[in-house]
Each structure stands twice: as C-alpha cells, then as structure tokens.
C-alpha cells in the first residue's frame, strides 16, 4: 500500500452553509471549498464541530462531503469528521465516507468519557475496528464539547489504538499539553495538530505541532502566517498573528456565526445562517467585523467585498 503523505500546514474546517429555509446550500459549500483551495490550505476538513455536524443528518453530511470531493478533484487531502453518536454510528459514518477518498478521519472523544479512560479506549477501538482502513485523528476537545482528557490519558488511548496517527489538542492551556503529548507519544503517532480557532497558533507551532485546524474565514491569512513561521521569518508570523487576534477574540464568542458572516463579506457565502444556538450579531458587531477584516486586507490572498 502506498504510504500516505503526512498532514501539515493549515487544515481549515469547512462550515456548513444553510439557505434561509435551513436547507443545506450545496452551491455555497462548493464555493467555500474553492476558496480554501485557492487560499493555500493543505487539506480540507468536513464535517467538524465548526461545521455544525450536530445539526446535519447522515444523508446531508454525505451530500455535502460529495460536493467537496467533486470540487477538490484530488488536489488536497480530505479529512472527514466522524460526527456524533455511538462508536458504531461513527464507524458507519466513516465507512460511508470512504468512497470519497478520505485521507483520514477525525473522531472526537465524547464528553461522557471525561472520567472513564477505559471507556474512551474501547470507544476508539470500536470505531477503528469498524473502519480499519483509514488513519484516525483523535480530537481532544474541552468539556462539555468533548471529554477534555489529560495528555497521559490521550497517550494511553493512542498506544492502545494503532490507527490513531494524530491528536488534535484543544483543551486549555494547550501549550504544555502539546509538549507532553509530543514527548510521550507512541512511535506510530505522526504528530499533534493545534485547534482552538488558531488563537494560540504561534505557541503551538513553537512547541512542534505539525498542523493547525482553524475555521475557514481567513484561511489565506493563516497560510501566510504558517508559511512565514516555517520559512524562519518568526517576526512576520508574530505580526500577522497579533493582527488576527481582535477578530479571533470576537470569533470565540460568535463562533460559526462569525465565520459565516466574514465569508459573506468576502463574497463566499450568501448569508450567515446558523442552526447552532449562538448569539446574534448586531449592527455595531457587524461594523466592527468590517473594520477588522479591512485591517487584515493586506494579508488576504482572495477577494474581499467589504
């Protein structure tokens, strides 16, 4: 079997666009896929938590994944999120996605395993046994989104499940956890991926993460930051990072709604409709976001329609 290329760089999580009637918007997901590819992403992630997968049916997930696959045409690796549910349901989701040539799957350790390492290990074993032909990214998200496990527990699970090739670490503070994971990881673990909306990405890179998995609205900017850091221009990477923080601080509150609103400003989405129960943006919020996006325009590779 041909060895897979290792994941590295910026791996944006593609948000789910909805029409005003709450149906999925396939035209817009194709547009945001093209946006991420043109922005220099190293892989495409769908569905993740930021894709609102809690609010998608299995059929909708597959329909959107197929649309991404059609646009991508093999240009970038596709990382498929396993979604929610039991280990058996997630395993079945993964099996159904394999026809779209997924490079790896991302599986979140559910919150019910917060104090149950044996249960979490068995959960991952079951998923891996059902879908044995794909590499796994173990997503460790903070409680109550996920189980928020400590590095020792994550390493224990990874040692028991050889299909786990990466860990996406999102519990806070993430820095020391990433250092611990890299130091104590089993030999088959390729690397640790940063999350948390890229709000801590410079520290994560300094500690040795192989990739970052932010939201998609400023993919081109995140690629510029990543490339600057990897080329040794740490000063430029830090400057770009500092310039992003006002936007990302707002994103921490409004999450997918902000992602979608910024994508509308950039001419990628038609609206910022979300199904997740998130705060609304008022007129002042929207003016601030326009200002923040304009202040970042010198870094942006693709068009903005502010």
C-alpha positions in Angstrom: 0.0 0.0 0.0 1.3 3.4 -1.0 2.3 5.5 2.1 0.1 8.5 2.7 1.6 12.0 2.7 1.8 13.4 6.2 -0.6 16.1 7.2 1.0 19.5 7.7 0.1 23.2 7.5 -3.3 24.8 7.7 -6.3 22.4 7.6 -9.5 24.6 7.6 -12.7 23.2 8.9 -15.4 23.9 6.3 -18.6 25.4 7.7 -22.0 24.2 6.6 -23.9 26.9 4.6 -27.7 26.9 5.0 -30.3 28.6 3.0 -32.8 30.9 4.7 -35.2 27.9 5.0 -32.5 26.0 6.8 -31.9 23.5 4.0 -28.2 22.9 3.1 -26.7 25.1 0.4 -24.6 22.9 -1.9 -23.6 25.8 -4.2 -22.0 27.7 -1.3 -20.2 24.7 0.1 -18.6 24.3 -3.4 -17.6 28.0 -3.3 -16.0 27.8 0.1 -14.2 24.6 -0.9 -12.7 26.5 -3.8 -11.9 29.4 -1.5 -9.9 27.2 0.8 -8.0 25.6 -2.0 -7.2 28.9 -3.6 -6.1 30.3 -0.2 -3.4 27.7 0.1 -4.9 25.2 2.5 -3.0 21.9 2.9 -6.1 19.8 3.5 -9.9 20.2 3.8 -11.8 19.2 7.0 -15.5 18.3 6.9 -17.6 17.9 9.0 -16.1 19.1 12.2 -17.7 20.7 15.3 -17.4 24.0 13.4 -19.4 22.5 10.6 -22.4 22.2 13.0 -22.5 18.4 12.4 -24.8 18.1 15.4 -27.5 19.6 13.1 -26.9 17.6 10.0 -28.5 14.3 9.1 -26.3 11.4 7.9 -27.6 12.0 4.3 -26.8 15.7 4.5 -23.3 15.1 5.7 -22.6 12.7 2.8 -24.3 15.0 0.2 -22.0 17.9 1.3 -18.9 15.7 1.5 -19.6 14.6 -2.0 -19.8 18.3 -3.2 -16.5 19.0 -1.5 -15.0 15.9 -3.2 -16.3 17.0 -6.6 -14.7 20.4 -6.3 -11.4 19.2 -4.8 -10.7 16.6 -7.5 -7.9 15.1 -5.6 -6.0 18.4 -5.1 -5.9 18.2 -1.3 -6.3 15.5 1.3 -9.8 15.4 2.7 -10.3 14.8 6.4 -13.7 13.5 7.3 -15.2 14.1 10.7 -16.8 11.0 12.2 -19.7 13.1 13.6 -21.7 12.3 16.8 -23.4 9.3 18.2 -22.2 5.9 19.4 -19.0 4.3 18.3 -21.0 2.1 15.9 -22.7 5.0 14.4 -19.5 6.9 13.9 -17.8 3.9 12.4 -20.7 3.6 9.9 -20.4 7.3 9.1 -16.7 6.7 8.3 -17.4 3.7 6.1 -19.9 5.7 4.1 -17.4 8.5 3.6 -14.6 6.2 2.3 -15.8 6.3 -1.3 -14.9 10.0 -1.3 -11.2 9.1 -0.9 -10.8 10.5 2.6 -7.2 10.7 3.8 -8.0 10.5 7.5 -11.0 10.7 9.8 -11.3 12.9 12.9 -13.0 11.3 15.9 -14.0 13.3 19.0 -13.7 11.6 22.4 -17.3 12.3 23.7 -17.9 14.1 26.9 -19.3 11.0 28.7 -15.8 9.6 28.9 -14.4 12.5 30.9 -13.6 10.2 33.9 -13.6 6.9 32.0 -10.3 6.2 30.2 -11.2 2.5 29.7 -14.5 3.5 28.1 -12.8 6.1 25.9 -10.2 3.5 24.8 -12.9 1.0 24.0 -14.9 3.6 22.1 -11.8 4.3 19.9 -11.1 0.6 19.5 -14.7 0.0 18.3 -14.6 2.9 15.8 -11.3 1.6 14.4 -12.4 -2.0 14.2 -15.5 -1.0 12.1 -13.4 1.3 9.8 -10.0 -0.3 9.8 -8.6 1.2 6.6 -8.3 4.9 7.5 -5.9 6.8 9.7 -7.5 8.4 12.7 -7.1 11.9 14.2 -8.2 11.8 17.9 -9.8 15.1 18.8 -9.5 16.1 22.4 -11.9 19.0 22.9 -12.6 20.6 26.3 -15.6 19.6 28.3 -18.6 19.8 27.6 -17.9 19.7 23.9 -15.7 16.7 24.4 -14.1 14.7 27.3 -11.2 17.1 27.8 -8.7 14.4 28.7 -5.2 14.9 30.1 -2.1 14.1 28.0 -1.3 10.9 29.9 -4.8 9.5 29.1 -4.6 10.6 25.5 -1.2 8.8 25.1 -2.6 5.7 26.8 -5.5 5.6 24.3 -3.2 6.2 21.4 -0.9 3.4 22.5 -3.9 1.0 22.5 -5.2 2.0 19.1 -2.6 1.9 16.3 -4.8 3.6 13.8 -4.5 6.9 15.8 -1.9 8.8 13.8 -2.6 12.3 15.0 -4.0 14.1 18.0 -5.9 17.4 17.7 -5.4 19.0 21.1 -7.8 21.7 22.1 -8.0 21.7 25.8 -6.6 24.8 27.6 -4.0 25.7 28.3 -2.9 23.8 25.2 0.8 24.5 25.2 2.0 22.3 28.0 -0.3 19.6 26.9 1.1 19.6 23.4 4.6 19.4 24.7 3.7 16.5 26.9 1.9 14.7 24.1 4.9 15.1 21.7 7.3 13.9 24.4 5.4 10.8 25.4 3.6 9.8 22.2 3.8 6.3 20.9 6.1 5.7 17.9 3.2 5.3 15.5 1.8 8.8 16.3 2.8 11.1 13.5 2.1 14.4 15.2 -0.1 16.8 17.1 -2.5 19.3 15.5 -3.5 22.6 17.0 -7.1 23.8 17.4 -8.8 26.4 19.4 -9.5 28.6 16.4 -5.8 29.4 15.9 -5.9 31.7 18.9 -2.7 30.1 20.3 -1.1 29.0 17.0 2.3 30.6 17.4 2.9 28.9 20.8 1.6 25.6 19.3 4.0 25.9 16.3 6.9 26.7 18.6 6.1 23.5 20.6 6.2 21.4 17.5 2.7 20.9 16.1 2.6 19.6 12.6 -0.6 21.4 11.5 -3.4 23.8 12.7 -7.1 23.3 12.1 -8.8 26.7 12.4 -12.1 27.9 11.0 -12.1 28.8 7.3 -12.9 32.5 7.1 -9.3 33.7 6.9 -7.6 30.6 5.6 -5.3 32.7 3.3 -4.1 34.7 6.3 -3.4 31.6 8.4 -1.5 30.1 5.5 0.6 33.3 5.2 1.3 33.1 9.0 2.2 29.4 8.9 4.5 29.8 5.9 6.3 32.7 7.4 6.9 30.8 10.6 8.1 27.7 8.7 10.5 29.8 6.5 12.1 31.2 9.6 10.5 34.7 9.5 9.2 34.4 13.0 8.8 38.2 13.3 6.4 38.3 10.4 4.5 35.3 11.7 4.1 37.0 15.1 3.0 40.3 13.4 0.3 38.5 11.4 -0.8 36.6 14.5 -1.1 39.8 16.6 -3.1 41.4 13.8 -5.6 38.5 13.8 -6.3 38.4 17.5 -9.1 41.1 17.6 -11.1 39.1 15.0 -10.4 35.8 16.7 -11.4 37.1 20.1 -14.8 38.0 18.7 -15.0 34.6 17.0 -14.5 32.9 20.4 -18.0 34.3 21.3 -19.9 34.1 18.0 -18.1 31.1 16.6 -19.7 29.7 13.4 -21.9 32.8 13.0 -18.8 35.0 12.8 -17.1 32.6 10.4 -20.2 32.7 8.1 -20.6 36.5 8.4 -17.0 37.1 7.4 -17.4 34.7 4.5 -20.4 36.7 3.3 -18.2 39.9 3.5 -15.7 38.1 1.4 -18.2 37.1 -1.2 -18.1 33.4 -0.5 -21.4 32.8 1.4 -24.8 34.3 0.7 -25.7 34.6 4.4 -24.6 33.8 8.0 -27.5 31.5 8.9 -26.6 29.0 11.7 -28.6 26.2 13.3 -26.4 26.2 16.4 -27.8 28.3 19.3 -25.3 31.2 19.1 -25.6 34.9 19.9 -26.8 37.2 17.1 -24.5 39.9 15.6 -26.0 43.4 16.0 -25.3 46.4 13.7 -22.3 47.5 15.8 -20.8 44.0 15.8 -21.1 43.9 12.0 -19.4 47.3 11.7 -16.5 46.2 13.9 -16.1 43.0 11.8 -15.9 45.0 8.6 -13.2 47.2 10.2 -11.3 44.2 11.4 -11.4 42.5 8.0 -10.4 45.7 6.3 -7.4 46.0 8.7 -6.3 42.5 7.6 -6.7 43.0 3.9 -3.0 43.4 3.2 -2.6 39.7 4.1 -5.6 38.3 2.3 -5.0 36.4 -0.9 -8.5 36.2 -2.2 -11.1 38.8 -2.9 -13.0 40.7 -0.2 -16.2 42.5 -0.8 -16.4 44.8 2.2 
